[in-house]
C-alpha cells in the first residue's frame, strides 16, 4: 500500500443518501493535491445501506479505506477509530453530512505544511434554525468561561492535524472523549480559519437533542472543575443564610410572640432538598465518568477492515 501524505477521516452513521455527493466532492479535492491520499470512512454501526455504498467506492478507488465498527459507538468514538487507522503525515476530520465544505481541506493542509500543527474551522455563520444556533452560541461561551484550557469559540471537529498531534491524541487514555477539547488541551501551534457552515444536504441529523446535550456535558465536565466549585460556593451561601435564619427565628421566639409558619418551613425544606439533589446529581456525573474510565473498556470494536495492508 502506498504511504499516504494526506488522510481524511469521515465518520458515517446512516448516511446512504448523502454519501455519493460527499464522495463526488471529496475525491476531486484530494486528486488536486498531487500527493498520495487516503479517505478513511468509519461505518459507525449504520443500519441502512451506508456500508454497501462505501464498499462500492472502495471497489473503484483504492484511496478509500473502510473501518466498520461492530455497533454504533457514537460520533467521537468513530472519529477516534479513524484516527488510529490513518497513516498520513497530515490528517483531517470531515463529517459526512457536507455541512463542512471539503473544498476547504487544501487550505487546511497547506497551513499544516507551513508549520501549524492544528488548523480548525471556525463557524462564522450557520445555516441552521435559530434555537440550534442559540444553543451552540451559549455552549461554546459557557465552555470558554468554565474550562481550564483555552477552547476556541465556535470550532467543531472539522480540522487538519499534523502526525505528531494525531499520535498524541491516540495515546491519550480517556474514554469519554470530547475531541475538540483534547485538541486544544494538547496545545502546539494552532490556527483557526472562518467559514460558512452549510445546511445538511441529505438525510436527517444524527446528533439529536439528547446527543448534543450529552456531548455538551462531556465537554464541560471533562475540562472544568468549575461546577464542583460552584456547588461548594452555593452550599456555603445556603449554610450561611440558614445560620442567619436560625438566629432570626431564635430571636423572635425569645423576644416576640412569633409562631413559625408552615409555608415558610416547607419552602425552606424543599429549597435545601433541591440543592442537595442537584449537588448529588452533579457529583454523580463526575463519579460516573471516573467509573467508566476505571473499567478500561475499549472505545470501539472493529468488525471489518477494507483497504488496510498494515493491519
C-alpha positions as CSV (number, residue, x, y, z in Angstrom):
1,X,0.0,0.0,0.0
2,X,1.4,3.4,-1.0
3,X,2.0,5.6,2.0
4,X,-0.4,8.5,2.2
5,X,0.6,12.1,2.5
6,X,-2.9,13.3,3.4
7,X,-5.6,11.4,5.3
8,X,-9.2,12.3,5.7
9,X,-11.3,10.6,8.4
10,X,-15.1,10.5,7.8
11,X,-17.4,9.1,10.5
12,X,-20.6,7.6,8.9
13,X,-23.8,6.7,10.6
14,X,-26.9,6.1,8.4
15,X,-25.7,8.4,5.6
16,X,-26.6,6.4,2.5
17,X,-28.4,9.3,0.8
18,X,-25.6,11.8,1.1
19,X,-22.5,9.6,0.6
20,X,-22.4,9.8,-3.2
21,X,-22.5,13.6,-3.1
22,X,-19.8,13.5,-0.4
23,X,-17.5,11.2,-2.4
24,X,-18.1,13.3,-5.6
25,X,-16.8,16.4,-3.8
26,X,-14.0,14.9,-1.7
27,X,-12.5,12.8,-4.5
28,X,-11.6,15.6,-6.9
29,X,-10.3,17.8,-3.9
30,X,-7.8,15.1,-3.0
31,X,-6.9,14.4,-6.6
32,X,-6.0,18.0,-7.0
33,X,-3.4,17.9,-4.2
34,X,-0.9,15.9,-6.2
35,X,0.2,13.7,-3.3
36,X,-0.9,10.2,-2.2
37,X,-4.1,10.4,-0.2
38,X,-6.5,8.2,1.7
39,X,-10.1,8.5,2.8
40,X,-10.8,6.5,5.9
41,X,-14.6,6.0,6.2
42,X,-15.7,4.8,9.6
43,X,-19.0,3.0,9.5
44,X,-20.4,3.5,13.0
45,X,-22.9,0.7,13.1
46,X,-25.1,2.1,10.3
47,X,-28.4,0.3,9.9
48,X,-29.0,1.4,6.3
49,X,-27.0,0.7,3.2
50,X,-24.1,3.0,4.1
51,X,-21.6,0.2,4.3
52,X,-22.6,-1.2,0.9
53,X,-22.2,2.3,-0.6
54,X,-18.8,2.6,0.9
55,X,-17.7,-0.8,-0.4
56,X,-18.8,0.4,-3.8
57,X,-16.4,3.3,-3.5
58,X,-13.6,1.1,-2.4
59,X,-14.1,-1.3,-5.3
60,X,-13.3,1.5,-7.8
61,X,-11.0,3.8,-5.7
62,X,-8.2,2.3,-3.7
63,X,-7.8,5.5,-1.8
64,X,-11.0,4.6,0.0
65,X,-10.4,2.6,3.2
66,X,-13.2,1.4,5.5
67,X,-13.3,0.7,9.2
68,X,-16.6,-0.9,10.1
69,X,-17.5,-1.0,13.8
70,X,-19.5,-3.8,15.5
71,X,-22.2,-1.4,16.6
72,X,-22.9,2.3,17.0
73,X,-20.3,3.6,19.4
74,X,-21.0,7.3,18.8
75,X,-19.5,10.1,16.8
76,X,-16.5,10.8,18.9
77,X,-15.6,7.1,19.2
78,X,-15.9,6.7,15.4
79,X,-13.5,9.6,14.8
80,X,-11.1,8.1,17.3
81,X,-11.3,4.8,15.4
82,X,-10.5,6.5,12.2
83,X,-7.6,8.4,13.7
84,X,-6.0,5.2,14.9
85,X,-6.0,3.8,11.4
86,X,-4.6,6.7,9.4
87,X,-1.1,6.8,8.1
88,X,-0.9,10.2,6.6
89,X,1.5,12.9,7.6
90,X,-1.4,15.3,7.8
91,X,-4.9,14.1,9.0
92,X,-8.2,15.8,8.5
93,X,-11.6,15.2,10.1
94,X,-14.7,15.7,8.0
95,X,-18.3,14.9,8.8
96,X,-20.4,13.0,6.2
97,X,-23.3,15.5,6.1
98,X,-21.4,18.1,4.0
99,X,-22.2,20.9,6.4
100,X,-18.4,21.4,6.4
101,X,-17.0,22.1,2.9
102,X,-14.4,19.6,1.6
103,X,-13.1,22.3,-0.7
104,X,-11.6,24.0,2.4
105,X,-9.3,21.0,3.0
106,X,-6.4,22.1,0.7
107,X,-6.2,25.3,2.6
108,X,-6.1,23.4,5.9
109,X,-3.4,21.1,4.6
110,X,-1.3,24.0,3.2
111,X,-1.4,25.7,6.6
112,X,-0.2,22.5,8.3
113,X,2.6,22.2,5.7
114,X,3.6,25.7,6.6
115,X,4.2,24.8,10.2
116,X,0.9,24.7,12.1
117,X,0.1,21.6,14.0
118,X,-3.7,22.1,14.2
119,X,-5.9,24.0,11.7
120,X,-9.5,24.1,12.6
121,X,-12.6,25.6,11.1
122,X,-14.4,28.4,12.9
123,X,-18.1,28.6,12.2
124,X,-18.5,32.2,11.3
125,X,-22.1,31.6,10.1
126,X,-24.5,28.7,10.5
127,X,-27.4,27.9,8.1
128,X,-29.4,26.3,10.9
129,X,-32.5,27.1,12.9
130,X,-32.4,29.9,15.5
131,X,-32.8,27.6,18.5
132,X,-29.9,25.4,17.5
133,X,-27.7,28.4,16.7
134,X,-28.5,29.9,20.1
135,X,-27.8,26.6,21.9
136,X,-24.3,26.4,20.2
137,X,-23.6,30.0,20.9
138,X,-24.3,29.6,24.6
139,X,-22.5,26.3,24.9
140,X,-19.2,27.5,23.4
141,X,-19.1,30.6,25.5
142,X,-20.0,28.7,28.7
143,X,-17.3,26.2,27.9
144,X,-14.8,29.0,27.2
145,X,-15.7,30.7,30.6
146,X,-15.6,27.5,32.6
147,X,-12.8,25.4,31.0
148,X,-9.3,25.2,32.5
149,X,-7.9,25.5,28.9
150,X,-8.4,27.9,26.1
151,X,-11.1,26.3,23.9
152,X,-11.6,28.3,20.6
153,X,-15.1,29.6,20.1
154,X,-17.4,28.1,17.5
155,X,-14.9,25.4,16.4
156,X,-16.1,21.9,15.8
157,X,-14.3,18.7,14.8
158,X,-13.7,19.9,11.2
159,X,-9.9,20.3,11.2
160,X,-6.5,19.1,9.9
161,X,-3.7,18.0,12.2
162,X,0.0,17.0,11.9
163,X,1.0,13.5,12.5
164,X,2.5,14.2,15.9
165,X,-0.8,15.7,17.2
166,X,-2.7,12.7,15.9
167,X,-0.2,10.4,17.7
168,X,-0.6,12.3,20.9
169,X,-4.4,12.1,20.6
170,X,-4.3,8.4,20.0
171,X,-2.1,7.9,23.1
172,X,-4.5,9.7,25.4
173,X,-6.2,7.1,27.6
174,X,-9.6,9.0,28.0
175,X,-12.7,7.1,27.2
176,X,-15.4,9.8,27.2
177,X,-13.8,11.9,24.5
178,X,-14.5,15.5,23.5
179,X,-12.0,15.7,20.7
180,X,-12.1,19.4,20.1
181,X,-11.3,19.9,23.8
182,X,-8.5,17.4,23.7
183,X,-7.2,19.1,20.6
184,X,-7.0,22.4,22.4
185,X,-5.5,20.7,25.6
186,X,-2.6,19.3,23.6
187,X,-1.5,22.8,22.6
188,X,1.1,23.2,19.8
189,X,0.7,25.8,17.1
190,X,-2.9,26.2,16.1
191,X,-4.8,28.3,13.6
192,X,-8.5,29.0,13.1
193,X,-10.0,29.5,9.7
194,X,-13.5,31.0,9.5
195,X,-16.0,29.5,7.1
196,X,-19.8,29.4,6.5
197,X,-21.4,26.2,7.7
198,X,-24.0,24.9,5.3
199,X,-27.2,23.0,5.9
200,X,-27.3,19.3,5.8
201,X,-27.6,18.1,2.2
202,X,-29.4,14.8,2.7
203,X,-30.9,12.6,5.3
204,X,-31.7,13.6,8.9
205,X,-29.4,15.0,11.6
206,X,-27.7,12.2,13.6
207,X,-26.9,14.5,16.5
208,X,-30.3,14.5,18.3
209,X,-31.0,17.0,21.1
210,X,-30.2,14.3,23.7
211,X,-26.8,13.5,22.0
212,X,-26.0,17.2,21.8
213,X,-26.7,17.6,25.5
214,X,-24.6,14.6,26.3
215,X,-21.7,15.9,24.2
216,X,-22.1,19.3,25.9
217,X,-22.0,17.8,29.4
218,X,-18.9,15.7,28.4
219,X,-17.2,18.9,27.2
220,X,-18.0,20.9,30.3
221,X,-17.1,18.2,32.8
222,X,-14.0,16.8,31.1
223,X,-12.2,20.2,31.1
224,X,-13.5,22.0,34.1
225,X,-13.9,21.6,37.9
226,X,-15.9,24.8,38.0
227,X,-19.3,23.0,38.6
228,X,-17.9,21.5,41.7
229,X,-16.6,24.8,42.9
230,X,-20.0,26.4,42.1
231,X,-21.9,23.9,44.2
232,X,-19.4,24.3,47.0
233,X,-19.9,28.0,47.0
234,X,-23.6,27.5,46.8
235,X,-23.5,25.2,49.8
236,X,-21.5,27.9,51.7
237,X,-24.1,30.6,50.8
238,X,-27.1,28.4,51.8
239,X,-25.4,27.3,55.0
240,X,-24.7,31.0,55.9
241,X,-28.3,32.0,55.2
242,X,-29.6,29.1,57.2
243,X,-27.4,30.1,60.2
244,X,-28.7,33.7,59.9
245,X,-32.3,32.3,59.7
246,X,-31.8,30.3,62.8
247,X,-30.6,33.4,64.7
248,X,-33.6,35.4,63.4
249,X,-36.1,32.7,64.4
250,X,-34.4,32.2,67.8
251,X,-34.6,36.0,68.5
252,X,-38.2,36.2,67.5
253,X,-39.1,33.1,69.6
254,X,-37.4,34.5,72.7
255,X,-38.4,38.2,72.4
256,X,-41.6,38.4,70.3
257,X,-44.9,36.4,70.1
258,X,-43.8,34.8,66.9
259,X,-45.0,31.4,65.6
260,X,-43.2,29.9,62.6
261,X,-45.5,29.4,59.6
262,X,-45.8,26.0,57.9
263,X,-45.5,27.5,54.4
264,X,-42.1,29.2,55.1
265,X,-40.8,26.0,56.8
266,X,-42.0,23.8,53.8
267,X,-40.4,26.2,51.3
268,X,-37.0,26.1,53.2
269,X,-37.1,22.3,53.3
270,X,-37.9,22.0,49.6
271,X,-35.3,24.5,48.6
272,X,-32.5,22.9,50.6
273,X,-33.6,19.4,49.4
274,X,-33.5,20.6,45.8
275,X,-29.9,22.0,46.3
276,X,-28.9,18.7,47.8
277,X,-30.3,16.6,44.9
278,X,-28.7,19.0,42.4
279,X,-25.4,18.6,44.2
280,X,-25.6,14.8,44.3
281,X,-26.5,14.7,40.6
282,X,-23.5,16.8,39.6
283,X,-21.2,14.8,41.7
284,X,-22.7,11.6,40.3
285,X,-21.8,12.8,36.7
286,X,-18.2,13.1,37.7
287,X,-18.2,9.7,39.5
288,X,-19.9,8.1,36.5
289,X,-17.0,9.3,34.3
290,X,-14.5,8.0,36.8
291,X,-16.2,4.6,36.8
292,X,-16.2,4.4,33.0
293,X,-12.5,5.3,32.9
294,X,-11.6,2.7,35.5
295,X,-13.4,-0.1,33.7
296,X,-11.0,0.4,30.8
297,X,-13.2,-0.9,28.1
298,X,-12.2,-0.1,24.5
299,X,-13.8,3.0,23.0
300,X,-14.8,0.9,19.9
301,X,-14.8,-2.6,18.5
302,X,-13.8,-3.2,14.8
303,X,-15.9,-5.6,12.9
304,X,-14.4,-5.3,9.4
305,X,-11.5,-3.6,7.7
306,X,-11.1,-2.9,4.0
307,X,-8.1,-1.4,2.2
308,X,-5.6,-1.6,5.1
309,X,-2.4,-3.6,4.4
310,X,-0.6,-2.6,7.6
311,X,-3.0,-4.5,10.0
